[in-house]
Amino acid sequence: MTALLPWHKVTGKVSDRHLHRLAVVYIRQSTRQQLTNHPESTRVQYALVERAIALGWAAERILVIDDDLGMSATSAVARRGFQRLVTEIGLDHVGLVLGVEMSRLARSGKDWYQLIELCALSGAVLADLDGIYDPGDYNDRLLLGLKGTMSEAELHLIKQRMWSGRINKARRGALSFPLPSWASGCGRGRTKARWSGAGRTG
């Protein structure tokens, strides 16, 4: 028996109406450092074009949006690529929104649910490496909501771990900050902070 990938199990959710519209491949990395240190992740995202073709889209109907490389998904305000995606969906130009995982699209609940609602109204479907989701379907919408909640929670945990790491460094006297440009001539341009715990509340 041949094992089927998630993409091949749910092709019934893609109709001719979807195929006559654009398949949008949305690509994002959070920081410039990630672009340098994790180039394979970016390549995997660009390879989603082949997934769209496998689902039936013609190459000329596939739009790659990569304006947000090096941008965090905590807010849509400064993300031109995400704003472009939302605009295209609102104009009924999009049949499929494709991302390697849902956290690439949004880590803010507000932005995520706006995207889901727009897709539901326009009839677009969303897809990641796990499968295809129709936000107009109750079960799929519930699953998309869970994915959005997990993405937002993951961001909170990341921030919490980073803050804990900085506190531990400060306690050891190992936390350093770059000095402002006007003070860079003093010493070696860095200063250290020590954590005493004084003044902490809650």
C-alpha positions as a Markdown table, in Angstrom:
| # | Residue | x | y | z |
|---|---|---|---|---|
| 1 | Met | 0.0 | 0.0 | 0.0 |
| 2 | Thr | 1.4 | 3.4 | -1.0 |
| 3 | Ala | 1.5 | 5.9 | 1.8 |
| 4 | Leu | -0.1 | 9.3 | 0.9 |
| 5 | Leu | 1.3 | 12.6 | 2.0 |
| 6 | Pro | -1.2 | 15.0 | 3.6 |
| 7 | Trp | -1.2 | 17.0 | 0.4 |
| 8 | His | -2.6 | 14.1 | -1.6 |
| 9 | Lys | -5.3 | 13.2 | 1.0 |
| 10 | Val | -7.2 | 16.4 | 0.9 |
| 11 | Thr | -7.0 | 17.5 | -2.7 |
| 12 | Gly | -10.9 | 17.4 | -2.7 |
| 13 | Lys | -10.7 | 20.8 | -0.9 |
| 14 | Val | -9.2 | 22.3 | -4.0 |
| 15 | Ser | -11.7 | 23.0 | -6.7 |
| 16 | Asp | -11.5 | 24.6 | -10.2 |
| 17 | Arg | -12.7 | 27.9 | -8.6 |
| 18 | His | -9.5 | 27.8 | -6.4 |
| 19 | Leu | -7.3 | 26.9 | -9.3 |
| 20 | His | -8.5 | 29.8 | -11.4 |
| 21 | Arg | -7.2 | 32.1 | -8.7 |
| 22 | Leu | -3.7 | 32.6 | -7.4 |
| 23 | Ala | -1.8 | 30.3 | -5.1 |
| 24 | Val | 0.2 | 32.5 | -2.8 |
| 25 | Val | 3.4 | 31.1 | -1.3 |
| 26 | Tyr | 4.2 | 33.3 | 1.8 |
| 27 | Ile | 7.9 | 33.2 | 2.9 |
| 28 | Arg | 9.2 | 34.7 | 6.1 |
| 29 | Gln | 12.2 | 34.4 | 8.5 |
| 30 | Ser | 12.1 | 36.3 | 11.8 |
| 31 | Thr | 15.6 | 37.9 | 11.7 |
| 32 | Arg | 18.4 | 38.6 | 9.3 |
| 33 | Gln | 20.6 | 36.3 | 11.5 |
| 34 | Gln | 18.2 | 33.4 | 10.8 |
| 35 | Leu | 18.5 | 34.0 | 7.1 |
| 36 | Thr | 22.3 | 33.6 | 7.5 |
| 37 | Asn | 22.4 | 30.8 | 10.0 |
| 38 | His | 19.4 | 28.7 | 8.7 |
| 39 | Pro | 19.4 | 29.0 | 4.9 |
| 40 | Glu | 17.8 | 25.6 | 4.5 |
| 41 | Ser | 14.6 | 26.8 | 6.2 |
| 42 | Thr | 14.3 | 29.5 | 3.5 |
| 43 | Arg | 15.0 | 27.0 | 0.7 |
| 44 | Val | 12.2 | 24.7 | 2.1 |
| 45 | Gln | 9.8 | 27.6 | 2.0 |
| 46 | Tyr | 10.6 | 28.5 | -1.6 |
| 47 | Ala | 10.2 | 24.8 | -2.5 |
| 48 | Leu | 6.5 | 25.2 | -1.6 |
| 49 | Val | 6.0 | 26.4 | -5.2 |
| 50 | Glu | 6.4 | 22.8 | -6.2 |
| 51 | Arg | 3.6 | 21.9 | -3.7 |
| 52 | Ala | 1.3 | 24.3 | -5.3 |
| 53 | Ile | 2.0 | 22.9 | -8.7 |
| 54 | Ala | 1.4 | 19.3 | -7.4 |
| 55 | Leu | -2.0 | 20.5 | -6.2 |
| 56 | Gly | -2.9 | 21.6 | -9.7 |
| 57 | Trp | -1.8 | 25.3 | -10.0 |
| 58 | Ala | -0.2 | 26.5 | -13.2 |
| 59 | Ala | 3.2 | 28.1 | -12.6 |
| 60 | Glu | 2.0 | 31.4 | -13.9 |
| 61 | Arg | -0.8 | 31.5 | -11.2 |
| 62 | Ile | 1.7 | 31.1 | -8.3 |
| 63 | Leu | 2.6 | 34.3 | -6.5 |
| 64 | Val | 5.6 | 34.2 | -4.2 |
| 65 | Ile | 5.6 | 36.9 | -1.4 |
| 66 | Asp | 9.0 | 37.1 | 0.3 |
| 67 | Asp | 9.0 | 40.8 | 1.3 |
| 68 | Asp | 9.0 | 39.8 | 5.0 |
| 69 | Leu | 12.3 | 37.9 | 5.1 |
| 70 | Gly | 14.0 | 39.1 | 8.3 |
| 71 | Met | 10.7 | 40.4 | 9.8 |
| 72 | Ser | 9.0 | 39.2 | 13.0 |
| 73 | Ala | 5.4 | 38.0 | 12.8 |
| 74 | Thr | 4.5 | 39.6 | 16.2 |
| 75 | Ser | 2.7 | 42.3 | 14.3 |
| 76 | Ala | 1.5 | 42.9 | 10.8 |
| 77 | Val | 2.1 | 46.7 | 10.9 |
| 78 | Ala | 5.6 | 46.7 | 9.4 |
| 79 | Arg | 5.2 | 43.6 | 7.2 |
| 80 | Arg | 4.6 | 44.8 | 3.7 |
| 81 | Gly | 4.4 | 41.2 | 2.4 |
| 82 | Phe | 1.6 | 40.3 | 4.9 |
| 83 | Gln | -0.3 | 43.4 | 4.0 |
| 84 | Arg | 0.0 | 42.6 | 0.3 |
| 85 | Leu | -1.3 | 39.1 | 1.0 |
| 86 | Val | -4.3 | 40.4 | 2.9 |
| 87 | Thr | -5.1 | 42.9 | 0.1 |
| 88 | Glu | -4.9 | 40.1 | -2.6 |
| 89 | Ile | -7.3 | 37.9 | -0.5 |
| 90 | Gly | -9.7 | 40.8 | 0.0 |
| 91 | Leu | -9.8 | 41.4 | -3.7 |
| 92 | Asp | -10.8 | 37.7 | -4.3 |
| 93 | His | -7.6 | 37.1 | -6.2 |
| 94 | Val | -6.4 | 34.2 | -4.0 |
| 95 | Gly | -7.5 | 30.6 | -4.0 |
| 96 | Leu | -4.7 | 29.1 | -1.8 |
| 97 | Val | -2.4 | 30.6 | 0.9 |
| 98 | Leu | 0.6 | 28.3 | 1.4 |
| 99 | Gly | 3.1 | 28.5 | 4.2 |
| 100 | Val | 5.6 | 26.0 | 5.6 |
| 101 | Glu | 3.8 | 26.4 | 9.0 |
| 102 | Met | 1.1 | 28.7 | 10.2 |
| 103 | Ser | 3.4 | 30.6 | 12.5 |
| 104 | Arg | 5.1 | 32.0 | 9.4 |
| 105 | Leu | 1.9 | 33.9 | 8.6 |
| 106 | Ala | 1.1 | 35.4 | 12.0 |
| 107 | Arg | 2.0 | 35.1 | 15.7 |
| 108 | Ser | -0.6 | 37.7 | 16.8 |
| 109 | Gly | -4.1 | 36.4 | 17.4 |
| 110 | Lys | -5.6 | 39.6 | 15.9 |
| 111 | Asp | -3.7 | 39.2 | 12.6 |
| 112 | Trp | -4.3 | 35.5 | 12.5 |
| 113 | Tyr | -8.1 | 35.7 | 12.9 |
| 114 | Gln | -8.3 | 38.5 | 10.4 |
| 115 | Leu | -6.6 | 36.3 | 7.9 |
| 116 | Ile | -8.8 | 33.4 | 8.6 |
| 117 | Glu | -12.0 | 35.5 | 8.3 |
| 118 | Leu | -10.9 | 37.0 | 5.0 |
| 119 | Cys | -10.1 | 33.6 | 3.6 |
| 120 | Ala | -13.5 | 32.3 | 4.7 |
| 121 | Leu | -15.3 | 35.3 | 3.1 |
| 122 | Ser | -13.4 | 35.0 | -0.2 |
| 123 | Gly | -13.5 | 31.2 | -0.3 |
| 124 | Ala | -9.7 | 30.8 | -0.1 |
| 125 | Val | -8.1 | 27.8 | 1.6 |
| 126 | Leu | -4.9 | 27.7 | 3.6 |
| 127 | Ala | -2.2 | 25.0 | 3.6 |
| 128 | Asp | 0.9 | 24.1 | 5.5 |
| 129 | Leu | 3.1 | 20.9 | 5.6 |
| 130 | Asp | 0.3 | 19.1 | 7.6 |
| 131 | Gly | -2.5 | 19.6 | 5.1 |
| 132 | Ile | -5.1 | 21.9 | 3.6 |
| 133 | Tyr | -7.7 | 23.8 | 5.6 |
| 134 | Asp | -11.0 | 25.4 | 4.6 |
| 135 | Pro | -11.8 | 28.2 | 7.0 |
| 136 | Gly | -15.4 | 28.0 | 5.9 |
| 137 | Asp | -15.6 | 24.5 | 7.4 |
| 138 | Tyr | -16.2 | 24.3 | 11.1 |
| 139 | Asn | -13.7 | 21.5 | 11.9 |
| 140 | Asp | -11.0 | 23.1 | 9.8 |
| 141 | Arg | -11.6 | 26.5 | 11.3 |
| 142 | Leu | -11.3 | 25.0 | 14.8 |
| 143 | Leu | -8.0 | 23.5 | 13.9 |
| 144 | Leu | -6.7 | 26.7 | 12.4 |
| 145 | Gly | -7.7 | 28.5 | 15.6 |
| 146 | Leu | -5.7 | 26.0 | 17.7 |
| 147 | Lys | -2.7 | 26.5 | 15.4 |
| 148 | Gly | -2.9 | 30.2 | 15.9 |
| 149 | Thr | -3.2 | 29.9 | 19.7 |
| 150 | Met | -0.2 | 27.6 | 19.8 |
| 151 | Ser | 1.8 | 30.0 | 17.6 |
| 152 | Glu | 1.0 | 32.9 | 19.9 |
| 153 | Ala | 1.8 | 30.9 | 23.0 |
| 154 | Glu | 5.1 | 29.8 | 21.5 |
| 155 | Leu | 6.1 | 33.4 | 21.0 |
| 156 | His | 5.4 | 34.1 | 24.7 |
| 157 | Leu | 7.5 | 31.1 | 25.7 |
| 158 | Ile | 10.4 | 32.3 | 23.5 |
| 159 | Lys | 10.3 | 35.8 | 25.1 |
| 160 | Gln | 10.2 | 34.2 | 28.5 |
| 161 | Arg | 13.2 | 32.1 | 27.9 |
| 162 | Met | 15.2 | 35.0 | 26.5 |
| 163 | Trp | 14.3 | 37.1 | 29.5 |
| 164 | Ser | 15.3 | 34.4 | 31.9 |
| 165 | Gly | 18.6 | 34.0 | 30.1 |
| 166 | Arg | 19.3 | 37.7 | 30.4 |
| 167 | Ile | 18.5 | 37.7 | 34.1 |
| 168 | Asn | 20.9 | 34.8 | 34.7 |
| 169 | Lys | 23.6 | 36.5 | 32.8 |
| 170 | Ala | 23.1 | 39.7 | 34.9 |
| 171 | Arg | 23.3 | 37.7 | 38.1 |
| 172 | Arg | 26.7 | 36.5 | 37.0 |
| 173 | Gly | 27.8 | 39.9 | 35.9 |
| 174 | Ala | 28.1 | 38.7 | 32.4 |
| 175 | Leu | 25.3 | 40.7 | 30.7 |
| 176 | Ser | 26.7 | 43.4 | 28.5 |
| 177 | Phe | 25.1 | 46.2 | 26.4 |
| 178 | Pro | 26.6 | 48.1 | 23.5 |
| 179 | Leu | 27.1 | 51.8 | 24.4 |
| 180 | Pro | 25.4 | 54.5 | 22.4 |
| 181 | Ser | 27.4 | 55.8 | 19.5 |
| 182 | Trp | 28.3 | 59.1 | 21.3 |
| 183 | Ala | 29.9 | 57.1 | 24.1 |
| 184 | Ser | 31.6 | 54.4 | 22.0 |
| 185 | Gly | 35.0 | 56.0 | 22.6 |
| 186 | Cys | 34.8 | 55.2 | 26.3 |
| 187 | Gly | 36.5 | 52.0 | 27.2 |
| 188 | Arg | 35.8 | 49.2 | 24.6 |
| 189 | Gly | 32.3 | 50.4 | 23.8 |
| 190 | Arg | 30.4 | 48.0 | 26.1 |
| 191 | Thr | 29.1 | 48.1 | 29.6 |
| 192 | Lys | 28.1 | 45.3 | 32.0 |
| 193 | Ala | 25.0 | 45.1 | 34.2 |
| 194 | Arg | 24.7 | 43.3 | 37.4 |
| 195 | Trp | 21.3 | 42.0 | 38.7 |
| 196 | Ser | 20.6 | 42.6 | 42.4 |
| 197 | Gly | 16.9 | 41.8 | 42.4 |
| 198 | Ala | 16.2 | 45.1 | 44.2 |
| 199 | Gly | 13.0 | 46.9 | 43.2 |
| 200 | Arg | 11.4 | 43.8 | 41.7 |
| 201 | Thr | 7.7 | 43.5 | 42.3 |
| 202 | Gly | 5.2 | 40.7 | 41.7 |
